[in-house]
Amino acid sequence: MEAMAAAKPVIKVAALCGSLREGSYNRGLLRYAMELTKEEIEGIQIDYIDISPLPMLNTDLEVDGKYPPVVEAFRQRILVADSILFASPEYNYSVTGPLKNAIDWASRPPNVFANKAAAIVSVAGSLGGARAQYHYRQIGVYLDLHFINKPEFFLNAYESPAKFDSDGNLIDPASKKRMKKVLLALQAFTLQLQGCNFNLSTTSEFPRRIGRLSEEGHGLTPCTEGSLAPPFPASTRYKLGRTSETYDWYDLETCNNERSVLSQFQDEHFRLKNKSIEDACCKRNVFSRSLDLWVAYS
């Protein structure tokens, strides 16, 4: 029990690069981030996802509520991640086409980005990709992605001293320190968003009561000590391609209902630490429209 309590939660980070170029400096940032998590930073696993195989978004490719296999595989890897790390250059003062396409595929119903922490780093010319970063942040607002605010990471690849070697690997000591700070901030924010504390033995007794969408018997998705449960476990509704749009109505209606349910069960089933019922409930409605996100926050 002591070993379990001392275990550090491990978060899974999906890493996406906005450049398809083989020697991309932004991909070099992600490679260095992966090195850091293996050598210096505990509690982070980075899954680099190549977005080059994705077709251009075309809803005609969605047949019977299903996505093309390559798109579905991509969405599943985003789905099981706890947070997202973007690395992208700046194209024409804005986001890159390949990464915007990947984001659009992931945002198709149900949006698999929702309720995740995120960070953005960029390498570009004089402003280091700053203008593109703010556009990514704007996109994140609609997708319910929660970007860390600081530290910001913009890197001018062409100023002296050299930032990358001939293979596109990060070699600048100051930039390496900044990348480490970004990862630590992303880790802390992810744990903050997903932290919870409740009695695991009673979760099966917690019914889902949301009006006509009620599904009796489904319990909370527990965040156990030492690990974090995926915020969006794949469900039969997901596999059947049921869209979230039919549930938009419940964003406003469910909040009061869930507050009532949590009020009824909190004394018996939960140990909410210094949090009100308003803090504990409705985060699913604020951060997502998924019927499968049941996490008690403390």
N, C-alpha and C positions, 0 to 999 in steps of 0.2 A: 504493500500500500504506500509506503514511504517513497519507493522508487517511482510509482505511478504519479504521485503528487509532485515529485521533483522533475518529472519528464517535461521537457519544453515542447509546446505545441509546434507542429511543423505545418507551415502554410505552403500551398502549391501555387506558384506564380506562372501564368501563361505569358510568354514573351513574344511580341509581334514586332516585326521590322517593316517599316514603310518603304524600304528600298529593296528592289530585287537584284541589284548589282552584286556580283560575286564578291568584289572587294569593298563592299559598303562599309563606311566608317560607322554607321549606326548599328550594323550587325556586329561590328567590332566591339561596340559598347555592350551589347548583349552577351557576347562571348566572355568579356571581362566580368560581367555580372555573374555569369555562371561559375567562373573561376572563384569569385569571392565566396559564393555560397558553399563551395566545396572545401575551401581552404581556411576562411576566416569567419564567416557568418553562419552560425547554427540556426536551425529552425526554418530554413527556406529551401524549397526545391523548385528550380526553374525548368519549365517545359517550353523549349523553343518550338514554335509552330511556324512552319513554312507556308506562307500564304500564296505562293506562286501557282500552285495547282488549281486554285479556285477559279471557276468560270466567272465571267462578268455577270452581275446579278440580273436575272431575267425570271420573272415570276412564272413564265411559261414552263420553266424547268421544274416547278413544284407540281407534282402529279399526285392526285388523291391525298393531298396533305403531307406528302413526303418530299424531302429534298434529295438532290443528287447525292450519291454515296460519299463523294469527296467533300461535299458541303456538310453532310450529316456528321462525318468524322471530325471535321473542323469544329462544328458546333458542340459536339460532345466533349472535346478537349477544353473548350472554353467553359462549358457547363460545370465541369468538375474542379476547375481552378478556384482558388480563394480570392485571387486578385490578378490584375493585369499590369504588365510592364510594356509600354509602347516605346519604341525608339524609331524616330522618323526624321528625315530631312524635310526641307521646306520647298514645295513646288509652287511657284507663282504666288508667293505670299500666303500659301495655304497648305492644306493636307495633301498627301500623295494619293494618286488614283488607286494603286493596289491596296493600300491600307484602308482607304475609304470603302472600297468594294468588300473587303473582309469584314469591316465593321457593319456594313449594311446586311451582309448575309447573317451575321451573328445576331442582329437585331430583329430578324424576321420572327414572327410569333412562334413560340414564346421567346421573348428577348433573353438570351442566355448571359448577357452582360449585367443584368440588373442585380443590385445590392452587393456589388463587388468593389473593393478598393482598387485604385489605379494610380500609376505614376507615368509620367512622360519625360523622356530625355531626348535630346536632339543634337545632331551635328550638321552644320550647314556653313554658310558664308559669314558675312560680317556680324549679323545678329544671332548667329547660332541656331536658327530655326525658331526664334521666339514667336514670330507671327503665326506660324503653323501650330505651335503648342496651344495658343489661346483658342484657335479654332477647334482643336481636339477637345479642349475643355468645354467649349460650347456644345459640341456633339454629346459629350458625356452627361450633360444636364438632362437631356431628353432620354438618354439610355439608362438613367439611374446609376451611372458609374460615379464613384466618389473619389475624385482625384485628391491626392495629398497637395496641400498648398505650398509647403516648403519642405526641403530645399528645392529650388528650381535649378534645372541643369540645362544650360545652353552652351554649346561649344563651337567656337570658330575653328574649323579644321585647318585653316590656311595661315594662321598667325604663328609667329615664332614664340617659343621653341616648338619643334615638331610634336604633334599630338599622337600620331599613328606611325607605325612602321610601314614598309612597302607591302606587307600582307594585310594591312588594315587592322592590325592589332593595336589597342590602346597602350601607349608607352609613357604618357605624361603623368608624373607623380601627383601633381595637384588635381588633375582630372580624376585620377583613380580614387583619391580621398573623397572627392565630391560624389562619385558613383556609390561609394560605400555608404555615405550619409543618406543618399536617396533610398537605397535598399533597406536600411535600418528604419527609416521613416515609414516606408511602405509596409514593412513587417509590423511595426507598432500600430499603425492605423488599421491594418487588416484585423489584428487581434482585438483592437478596440471595438470595431464594428461587429465582430462575431462572438465576442466573449459572452458566456452565460454560466449560470450556476443553478441547478435545480435537481430535484430528487428523481434519478433515472428510473427507480423502481415503480414510479407511479405514472409515467408518461402514457402508457397504454390506456389509462383510465380517462384521458383528456379527450372528449369528443370534439369533432369539428362541427360548429354550429354557425352556419352562415346562410340562413334562409334556404332558398330553393337550391342552393349548391351544397347543402349539408351532406356530409358523408360520415355517418356515425362509425365510431370505432377507430378512426385514424388518429394517431397520437402525434405528439411533438417529435420533430427531428432533433435528437439530443446532440449537444456539443459536449463530448466527454472530456475529462481532464486528460491532457497529453495529446489530444488530437482535435481537429475541427471537422465537424460534419459538413459535407458539401451543401451549400445553401440551396441548390436546385437539383435534388435527386431526380433522375429521369423517371417519368411516370408513364402509365398507360395512356394518359391524355396526350403526353408529349409524343409518344410513339405513334398515336393515331393522327397526329397533326392537328389536334384541336387548337384553334387560335385563342389568344388571350383577349382578342377584341370583344368577344361576347361577354366578357366578365368586367368590362370597363365600368359598368354601372355600379359595381359593388365597392369601388374605391371609396365612395362617399357613404354608402349605407353600412358597410361592414364594420367600420371603425367603432361605432357605438356598440354594436353587437359583440365584438370581440372584447371590448372593455368590460362589458357585463360578464362575459364568460370568465375572463381572467380574475375579476373581482370575486367571483364565486369560488374559484379554485385556488387562488393564490395562497391562502393560509394553510391549506391542506397539502398542496403539491409543490409550492415554490418557496424559495428563499431569496426574494428580491432584495438586494442590498442597496439601501439608500436611493431607491428609485420609486417613482409613482407608477400607478397603473398606466397612466398616459405614456410614460416612457417605455413600459414593457410591451404594450400592445400597439397595433397599427403600424409597426415598422414594416410589416409585409406590404401594407397598402401604400406607404410612402415610397418604399424602395422598389416595389415590383408588383406585378399582377398575377404572380404564380399561385396556384392553389396548393402547391406542394411545399411552400416555405413556412414552416412552423418552428420558430426558434424563440425561446424565452430569453429575454435580455435582463442582465442584472448589473 
